Amino acid sequence: MQWHEITVNTTEEAIEMISNFIHEQGAGGVSIEESGTLNKQRDTSLGQWYEHPLNDIPEGRAVIKGYFSEGTDMDTILEELKQSVNQLAEFDIDTGSPTYELKIVDDEDWANAWKQYFKPLRVSDRLTIKPTWEDYTASPGEIILELDPGMAFGTGTHATTALCLRTLEQVIQSGDDVIDVGTGSGILAIAAAKLGAGHVLALDLDPVAVSSATENTRLNELDEQITIKLSDLLQVLNENKTETGASALGVKLPVQVVVANILAEIIVLFVKDVYDVLAAGGTYIVSGVIKAKQEMVEDALKAVGFAISRVNEDQDWVVIVAQKR
C-alpha cells in the first residue's frame, strides 16, 4: 500500500500543535524528528542512551511527517494545514517560516521503521518506559511502563512528558485520586497508577488518543485503576455531576492531583476549573510550557489562588508544580 507523506519543516516550539493539526486531519501516523547534533543539551543524569542517529537538522528546528491513505485529497489537507499553522502566530508560537513537501511513499518505509529507535528508557529513579516489542529485565524496585504509542502523543522521550513523569514520582501519594488532562498515549495516567494512585481519570479530546490510552492501560493490566473518557478538558465532569455519573468516572471529587501536559495557551483557559476540582492542599502539575510562556502560566495560576511550589526545567521546557491553598 502507498501513502501520501506530508512534511513540515518547522521549529521545536511548534511540534505539539502542528502534530495535533495533522492528527485532526485524519493522518494514519505522525513522525517527529528533532535536531540530533552533538551540541544539543541532553539530560544524562540517569545515564540515558540516545538511540536516535545524528542528523543535519539545525538547532531548534524539527521535521514533522504525516501519512495519509491513498485517495486523500492532499491539496485540501495541505491548504487547511497551512491555515492552521499560520494562526499559531496569534498565540505567539514561533513556527519559523515553515516549509512543506508532499510525496508518495510505501507503507514499509514508515509504518514500523521508527520502532528501531524507540528503546527502553529510564526516565527517573524508578520509572522506565518499555516499548511492548522490546525485551527488558527490570531491576529491583524499577517500575516498568509498557507502551505502544500508536498514533497518539507521549512516548516519554519528549522533555515535557519526561518532566511530568519525574514530577509525578515526587508527588503521588498512595491512594490519591488523579485526573490526567490530555492523556495522549496514557503514559502519565499509567505512571500515576503504578506509583500508587487509588484511581486515575484520563481525559482527551482526540478519539485516537482515547483508543491508544485504553489499549496501553490494558497492556499494563490497569483497567480497574484507570478510567478513560473522551472530554474537552474537564467538560466530562460537568456532564456527570449526579452520584451515578460521578461513580462512572472512577475518581471521587475533589481529587488530590491534576496533571496537564498540554500547551500553555490551553492551560490558562481552565485554571479555575482545575482549582475547583482539587482538594485543599492538592497539587496541580502543569507541563507543555516553554520557558517563554512560564510567567504567563504562573500569573494565571496565582490569579485563581494557586501557590507555585517549584519549577523544574529540561531544555527549553518547564513543569510548574502548584498547590491549592
Order of alpha helices (4+ residues) and beta strands (2+ residues): beta-alpha-beta-beta-alpha-beta-beta-beta-beta-alpha-beta-alpha-beta-alpha-beta-alpha-alpha-beta-alpha-alpha-beta-alpha-beta-beta
